[in-house]
Amino acid sequence: RRRADSLGLDSDHFFKTIDKTFAIERQKVTRLTALVILKDAIVLGSLDGNLSLPERGKIYAYAEKLDVARSDVDLLEKLVDEYRLLDSRWLQLVAG
């Protein structure tokens, strides 16, 4: 949310106007594309600092349709968390 705000985006607008019925069908995409889609879904779903059970369930459903294993989704979630921690540590280092 802070990052969206810092970019001048109205994060509250996006949280209020998300299409709750959005769904994807089984898609033929490269593994890289599928992983990027899922990573972005994890990042967006956890903007508030918490990936809720319904959000995680939706991401698992997307993963199934993109032919990506749940274990890979779990690893992506861990990598996103590690990236956020690294980014936080970087900002602390830069701030002195």
C-alpha positions in Angstrom: 0.0 0.0 0.0 2.8 2.4 0.9 4.5 1.7 -2.4 1.3 2.3 -4.4 0.8 5.5 -2.5 4.4 6.6 -3.1 3.8 6.1 -6.8 0.7 8.3 -6.6 -1.8 5.5 -7.0 -5.0 5.5 -5.0 -4.6 2.1 -3.4 -8.0 2.5 -1.6 -9.7 2.8 -5.0 -8.1 -0.5 -6.2 -9.1 -2.3 -3.0 -12.7 -1.2 -3.4 -13.0 -1.8 -7.1 -11.4 -5.2 -7.5 -13.6 -7.5 -9.6 -14.4 -10.3 -7.1 -15.7 -12.5 -9.9 -12.5 -12.4 -12.0 -11.4 -15.8 -13.1 -9.0 -17.4 -15.6 -9.6 -20.5 -17.6 -7.0 -23.2 -18.3 -4.3 -21.3 -20.3 -1.4 -22.5 -22.4 1.5 -20.2 -21.4 5.2 -20.7 -20.7 6.2 -21.7 -17.2 8.0 -18.3 -16.9 4.8 -16.4 -17.8 2.7 -18.6 -15.4 5.2 -18.0 -12.5 5.2 -14.2 -13.2 1.4 -14.1 -13.2 1.3 -16.0 -9.9 4.1 -13.9 -8.3 2.2 -10.7 -9.2 -1.0 -12.2 -7.7 0.9 -13.0 -4.5 2.3 -9.5 -4.4 -1.1 -7.9 -5.0 -2.8 -10.2 -2.6 -0.4 -9.4 0.2 -0.2 -5.7 -0.2 -1.8 -5.3 3.2 1.0 -7.5 4.7 -1.2 -10.6 4.9 -2.1 -13.1 2.2 -5.5 -14.3 3.5 -6.8 -17.8 3.1 -9.4 -16.8 0.4 -6.6 -14.9 -1.5 -4.3 -17.9 -1.2 -7.1 -20.2 -2.4 -7.7 -18.1 -5.5 -4.0 -18.1 -6.3 -3.9 -21.9 -5.9 -6.9 -22.1 -8.3 -5.0 -19.9 -10.8 -1.9 -22.1 -10.4 -3.9 -25.2 -11.1 -5.2 -23.7 -14.3 -1.7 -22.6 -15.3 -0.4 -26.0 -14.5 1.9 -24.9 -11.7 2.3 -27.1 -8.6 1.2 -25.8 -5.2 4.7 -26.3 -3.9 5.9 -23.8 -6.5 3.3 -21.3 -5.4 4.4 -21.8 -1.8 8.0 -21.2 -2.8 6.9 -18.0 -4.7 5.2 -16.8 -1.6 8.4 -17.4 0.4 10.5 -15.6 -2.2 8.2 -12.6 -2.2 8.5 -12.4 1.6 12.3 -12.7 1.3 12.3 -9.9 -1.3 10.3 -7.6 0.9 12.6 -8.3 3.8 15.6 -7.6 1.6 14.0 -4.4 0.4 13.4 -3.3 3.9 17.0 -4.0 4.9 18.2 -2.1 1.9 16.1 0.9 2.8 17.5 0.8 6.4 21.1 0.6 5.0 20.5 3.6 2.7 18.9 5.6 5.5 22.0 5.1 7.6 
